[in-house]
């Protein structure tokens, strides 16, 4: 995010890392540093990094600097701070005496709107641009260049508003899916109550066995065995309850996160609507409302669409038309049922966290928990993958998992998630014989539908010549496509390609750039490769 912000004041920068501080501390040499940086320095040195004089390890939190950092961040990343900056920039525009002065001010406003959009904040609506146009026209500063600049700014604002509304709708849908999946897993508390009763019964049985050991000395060996068996049952019954409680906590955490995200977007939409109302009251009211609707066709596409959503939009539209005419085939009905399953979103998000894909930072535990919760809600892909790994209380059964992936792929007329896992099974010979040609076939089918993980593995197929002619160029093309969709593994492989000049012109700066992105998403080994280049 720091790349999107204006230069940070020197007083808020760490003298060692030359980066904005997060946890500033005052050292014994009277200088303020980022805590982690000065602690690392003092672990290797006994002198000040600024004065080179002896210093001790005393570090005191610098609350004053921390407050300044928080205020600066709010000013440059918060909705209120950015709107305040916009009002300050609008002053020179309204007071411009020449078209050139107006053009310069519009350029600054455009940069501020662009920066705000990159951090998912909308600070200016199209009505605001219309207001600027009227004022500049009154002052005689509405030259052709100024008009073109205002048209560009207005289109940008229209696109921003529609993107924000699309994101808001998407979050609301995901929240609904999450709540449905939670209801399917938790079952209104009935499952939790049953598990608690089972544990309580096991506790009672264990206590009874312990008393039997004291009372029946002659049957000590038998009683000890009963105690051992009861203890094993007790421990066995505790594990499902513990997992259930973990899943409950996860659902509550996800609900809090998504509610906060929804509230933030709703607040921004309210601010934009307030701007529209204020501007509409100031204008004549004749044509102001039409610009937003007439520009909607230009903004069209959604930003940040995941591989699963982008690959299924056209087929969903076709199915919708057929559904209205009652012309859906059995395969299309099953495919639609699979995609609409409330636990499907949990499975896809969990897979993204486990693999560090879809721009998610790798978090194996969170990813597994989400996939297991999806399996508990009955999502077919999550159930199949739980058999593959032996998760969610299921015994590991690679053959059963492979058969389920085949069934899902067939019944849904080519589900790209199932195709990707079939490629994995054929690659490793898990649940079936290893078959490089089948591996290449299924990874290709999945990748061509926009599945980022399959794209990355398809690149590896071309790199090694698995089921295809070896080609460094095609390998790099698929790695790059996958990386642009947020796969940390693909980001690392793009960095490797640039470092070694395989499939692309050697470029160490590009290699560092992609290693940095992969490391930021938690890809293991990316930081070591970056350190080696540096």
Order of alpha helices (4+ residues) and beta strands (2+ residues): beta-beta-alpha-beta-alpha-alpha-alpha-alpha-alpha-alpha-alpha-alpha-alpha-alpha-alpha-alpha-alpha-alpha-alpha-alpha-alpha-alpha-alpha-alpha-alpha-alpha
